[in-house]
Amino acid sequence: MAGPIREERLARAFVEFSDTLVGDYDVLEFLARLCERCVEVLEVSAAGALLTDGQGRLGLVAASTEAPSVHAAHPSVRRERT
């Protein structure tokens, strides 16, 4: 992707996410949108957001796609951490 186009996509993503700075917003919706914008800006096939629970276990909380490969990836990440 050409530099200016990537910069434009990144700028649009920041503008889109600026609404999370005020008022109430849905954190899970934000994470899903973040994953979608990562795919666009970084030119990858899929993205996901992982969070840890109180015991340090990773869990997939959002993804750019419902593809099984994205959802299957998070257990392998957990295995790499342990």
C-alpha positions in Angstrom: 0.0 0.0 0.0 1.3 3.5 -0.8 2.3 5.6 2.2 -0.3 8.3 1.8 -3.2 5.8 1.5 -2.0 4.0 4.7 -1.7 7.3 6.5 -5.2 8.3 5.4 -6.6 5.0 6.7 -4.8 5.5 10.0 -6.0 9.0 10.3 -9.6 7.9 9.7 -9.2 5.2 12.3 -8.1 7.7 14.9 -11.0 10.0 14.1 -13.4 7.1 14.4 -12.0 6.1 17.8 -12.1 9.6 19.1 -15.7 9.1 20.2 -14.5 6.7 22.9 -12.9 9.6 24.7 -16.2 11.0 25.8 -19.4 9.4 27.2 -20.3 5.8 27.4 -19.0 3.4 24.8 -19.1 -0.4 24.4 -15.6 -1.7 25.0 -16.2 -5.0 23.1 -17.5 -3.0 20.1 -14.4 -0.8 20.3 -12.1 -3.8 20.3 -14.0 -5.4 17.3 -13.6 -2.1 15.4 -10.0 -1.9 16.4 -9.4 -5.3 14.9 -11.1 -4.4 11.7 -9.0 -1.2 11.3 -5.8 -3.2 12.1 -6.6 -5.4 9.1 -7.1 -2.4 6.9 -4.1 -0.4 8.0 -1.6 -3.3 8.4 -2.8 -5.2 5.4 -3.1 -8.5 7.2 -5.8 -11.2 6.7 -7.2 -11.1 10.2 -6.7 -9.6 13.7 -7.8 -10.4 17.2 -7.7 -8.9 20.6 -6.7 -11.0 23.6 -7.1 -10.1 27.2 -5.9 -11.9 30.3 -8.1 -12.9 33.2 -7.2 -12.7 36.9 -5.1 -15.9 36.6 -3.2 -14.7 33.5 -5.0 -16.9 31.0 -5.5 -15.4 27.6 -9.0 -15.1 26.1 -10.1 -13.9 22.7 -12.5 -11.0 23.2 -12.8 -9.6 19.6 -11.7 -10.5 16.1 -12.0 -9.0 12.7 -13.6 -12.1 11.3 -15.5 -15.1 12.4 -13.1 -17.4 10.5 -12.1 -20.5 12.5 -8.4 -19.8 12.0 -8.6 -16.6 14.0 -10.4 -18.2 16.8 -8.2 -21.3 16.8 -5.1 -19.1 17.0 -5.6 -17.9 20.5 -5.0 -21.3 22.2 -1.7 -21.5 20.5 -0.8 -18.1 21.8 -1.6 -19.4 25.3 0.6 -22.4 24.8 3.5 -20.2 23.8 3.2 -18.1 26.9 3.2 -21.1 29.3 
